[in-house]
């Protein structure tokens, strides 16, 4: 699309690039919902608290896809309670992906 004025077209192109950068994020955190195999409570390392915490089954858990694996363990986010999210390291063998909504 052209306005007929080349100088105005250049300014509009620059403005559109700035708007495009402002409305897109460089890195997105992608969360995939999961369940854990087994029954009863599990204890896993909490990155936030730097200690083992109980993860009840079932829980609302999400694998943080952009973080990858660390020593065969996924970074797993839980919204937790009292508006305090928790990130756990959970072995990949017990993670069951349930699909995106």
N, C-alpha and C positions, 0 to 999 in steps of 0.2 A: 504494500500500500504506500502510495506516495502523495505528498501534499503539493508537489510541483515546485517546492522551494528546497533545494539541496541542503542548505544550511539548517533549515528546520528539520529536515529528515534525519540528518546526523544527530541533532540534539534529541530527537524523539527516540532514535535507536539507542543512544546512551542511557536515556531515562528508562527505557524498557528493560535494558540489561540490569540496571540498578534495582528495578522492581522485581525482576526475576530472582536475583540473588537474595533480596530481602525476604522473599516469600518461600524460599526453599532452604532446608537445613542441609548442612554439609554431611552430617552423620546422623542416621536415625537408629534408635534402639528398637530392634524388632523382637517382639515377645511371642513365643509359641506356647500355647497352653499344654500342660502335661499332667499326668497322674504318676504316682509312685507305685511300684509293685509291692506286694506284701500287705500285711494287716498290722494294725497297732502303730504305736508311735515310733518314729525314727529319730536319731540324733545326728545332726550334720553340722559342719563347721560354718559359722556365720562370719562373713567378711566384715560386717558392720561391728559386731560385738567382740570379734576375735576370741570366740569360745564356742563350744558345742551347744546347740540349742535343739529343743524338741520340735519336730515337725509332725503334727498330727496327720493321720490318714483318715479321711480325705482332707486335702487342703487346696486352696487356690494357689497354683504354682505356674510359673512361666519360665521357659528357657530363654536366656538372653543370647540370641543367635549371633550377634555381632561380636560377642566376647570370645567365642570358640571354646576350646577345652583346655583345662589345666590339669596335668597328670591324670588324664582319663576321667575328669569330673567336669560337669557342666556348671556354668554360673546360672543359678536359678533364683528368680525374683519372686518374693511373696509379699503381697500388700500388707500382711501382718495385721496388727490391731492398733488402735489409737493413732491411726494415720502415720504409722511408722513402717515403712517398707524395709524388708530384710533381704539380703543377697546371701545365698548359701552355695557351697560347693557340694554337689551331689553326684555320685558315681553314675556314669552313663548306663550301666547294666540294669539299673532299677527304674530308669526313666521310660515312661510310655507316653508317646505323643498322641494327643487326642484330636488334633486337627484344629484349624482356625475356624472361628465363627463367621 
